[in-house]
Amino acid sequence: MSIVGNKYWEENGDTIIEPFEPDHIQPNGIDLRLANKLIDYNNLGKIDSKNKIPHGKTLTCQKNSGFVLKPHSFYLGTTYEEISIPPSYVGKVEGRSSVGRLGVTVHVTAGFIDTGFKGHVTLELANLSNNEVVVYPMQRVCQLVFENCICTDKLYNGKYQDQIMPQPSLINLDKD
C-alpha cells in the first residue's frame, strides 16, 4: 500500500481511502473521521425487522458545531472518508479508545467491511453513558484495520454498496 496525494492506494492502483490524511496512520490502523450527518434513531416506537424500517430524523451540523449524543441513545453516522476494499483485503472498523472512554461506541455489530465494498462506512454510534457527549464532524472517531482475505473470488455487491449517507437497516429485504 502507498500514499499518492490525498489518496491511499493498494499496489495494483485501487484507491482504498479518499481523502486520506497521512498523519492518521496509527500502529495498527488508519483513523477515520465522522461526516456531518447523523440519523437519530431514538423514540421511533416499535421497529419490526420484517417490515420497512422507519427512517429516523436526519441531523446535520457544521464543522465547529457538534452532535449532542444523549445518554443511552443510538444514532447512525458515516465516515467522512470513502473506502474501497480491494479483493485481497477485508476491512474492519473499530472505535478509537479515546472515544470509547467517553462511553461512546462506533459500531454495535457491523465491524467487518467486505472485500469489494465501496462507499462511506456506516457507523452505529451508541452513547452508553449517563452523560451527554458531544462529537464533531471531522473528528477522528474510529479506525480502519486491514486483514488479508483468502476468499478473493467473491466480492461484496450487496444492498449497501456505494452508500454515501448513513444507511438505515435493510434487513427487511433479506431472503431468509
Number of C-alpha atoms within 10 A of each C-alpha: 12 11 16 11 11 12 17 22 20 18 10 8 11 15 22 21 24 17 16 21 17 15 8 14 14 12 6 10 17 20 24 30 18 23 23 22 20 26 22 19 17 13 9 12 8 8 10 11 14 11 11 13 16 15 13 16 13 14 13 15 14 13 12 8 13 16 18 12 21 18 16 15 18 20 23 23 25 27 27 22 22 20 24 25 23 23 20 17 20 21 23 16 23 21 21 18 14 12 16 15 10 15 18 26 22 27 18 11 7 14 18 16 21 21 24 22 23 23 19 25 30 24 26 22 23 20 22 19 16 11 13 17 18 12 17 19 22 17 17 21 25 25 22 23 18 17 11 12 14 10 12 14 9 10 15 15 13 10 13 18 13 16 16 17 20 21 19 18 15 14 14 13 12 9 5 4
